[in-house]
Amino acid sequence: VTIAIVYFRAYLKVGAEGEIHFPGDYLYMSAYLQGGIEGGIKVGGKRYEIISLHLDAWGELEKQNNDWRLEAKVKIRYHLSLLFFDVGGSVTWHMKIKF
């Protein structure tokens, strides 16, 4: 049996858009970020994931007349797989503010 010590994979995606109206009083901006890492071992050519962590984040900022709105959401997912147990889950934060 061939055992490779580790494998590792990572990814990152980023994007944004926006608009401004002239003349007028309107502004809109949106952005997102997605990324993650995974790692584990290879045994006999087969991959066994040991740890993974993924992030999704999104936000918007909008100004209309003199009213501002900020909204954002972040979600983190995690998983740890060891010989005798697995631990995993997700955490989400959501924020919405008007000022």
Secondary structure by P-SEA (a helix, b strand, c coil): cccccbbbbbbcccccccccccccbbbbbbbccccbbbbbbbcccbbbbcbbbbbbbbbbbbbcccbbbbbbbbbbbbbbbccccccccbbbbbbbbcc
